[in-house]
Amino acid sequence: MVANKIGTEDITNIGAFGRLKVTLPDFAAVESAKNLVTRVKSRYPRNDGLTYTTGVDKKTNTLTIEVVRPEDVKRKNKS
């Protein structure tokens, strides 16, 4: 999907184990959308026990949002 921005409803409408891949106009829009996913995770927790994860392709300004089990989220090592 190509869009200028995404909203809370776009994120909360992703089904269990679903994926939303959106190409945005620039990297600032990608960062903004990624921050929105973080806010949605805390303000609108899913009833099914799943969570959201994001991936960014900087070359194409594409953000991928997936709904996964919390134990499947790969955390970055902050050492």
C-alpha positions as CSV (number, residue, x, y, z in Angstrom):
1,M,0.0,0.0,0.0
2,V,1.2,3.5,-0.8
3,A,0.0,6.3,1.5
4,N,0.9,9.7,2.8
5,K,0.4,8.6,6.4
6,I,-1.3,5.9,8.5
7,G,-3.7,6.3,11.4
8,T,-4.6,4.4,14.6
9,E,-7.4,2.7,12.9
10,D,-5.1,1.3,10.2
11,I,-3.0,-0.3,12.9
12,T,-5.8,-1.6,15.1
13,N,-7.6,-3.2,12.1
14,I,-4.7,-5.6,11.4
15,G,-5.9,-9.1,12.2
16,A,-4.2,-11.7,14.3
17,F,-0.9,-12.6,12.7
18,G,-1.6,-10.1,9.9
19,R,0.7,-7.7,8.2
20,L,0.4,-4.1,6.9
21,K,3.2,-3.0,4.5
22,V,3.0,0.7,3.6
23,T,5.3,2.9,1.6
24,L,5.4,6.5,2.8
25,P,6.6,9.6,1.1
26,D,9.8,10.1,3.1
27,F,11.8,8.8,6.1
28,A,10.3,11.3,8.5
29,A,6.8,9.9,7.7
30,V,8.2,6.4,8.4
31,E,9.6,7.4,11.7
32,S,6.3,9.1,12.6
33,A,4.3,6.0,11.7
34,K,6.6,3.8,13.7
35,N,6.2,6.1,16.7
36,L,2.4,5.8,16.3
37,V,2.6,2.0,16.4
38,T,4.4,2.4,19.8
39,R,1.7,4.6,21.1
40,V,-1.1,2.3,19.8
41,K,0.6,-0.7,21.6
42,S,0.3,1.1,25.0
43,R,-3.0,2.9,24.5
44,Y,-5.0,0.2,22.7
45,P,-3.6,-3.2,23.9
46,R,-5.0,-6.1,21.8
47,N,-7.6,-8.4,23.4
48,D,-6.0,-11.5,21.9
49,G,-2.7,-11.2,23.7
50,L,-0.8,-10.5,20.6
51,T,1.4,-7.4,20.0
52,Y,2.7,-5.3,17.2
53,T,6.2,-5.3,15.7
54,T,7.7,-3.0,13.1
55,G,10.3,-3.3,10.4
56,V,11.7,-0.4,8.3
57,D,13.2,-0.4,4.8
58,K,15.1,2.9,4.6
59,K,15.8,2.6,0.9
60,T,12.2,2.5,-0.1
61,N,10.6,4.3,2.9
62,T,8.5,1.2,3.7
63,L,7.2,0.4,7.1
64,T,6.0,-3.2,7.8
65,I,3.7,-3.7,10.8
66,E,3.0,-7.2,12.0
67,V,0.9,-8.7,14.7
68,V,2.8,-11.5,16.5
69,R,3.0,-13.4,19.8
70,P,4.9,-11.3,22.4
71,E,7.5,-14.2,22.7
72,D,8.3,-14.0,19.0
73,V,9.4,-10.4,19.2
74,K,13.2,-10.1,18.7
75,R,14.6,-7.5,21.0
76,K,17.7,-5.5,20.1
77,N,20.6,-6.1,22.6
78,K,21.3,-2.8,24.2
79,S,24.9,-3.4,25.3
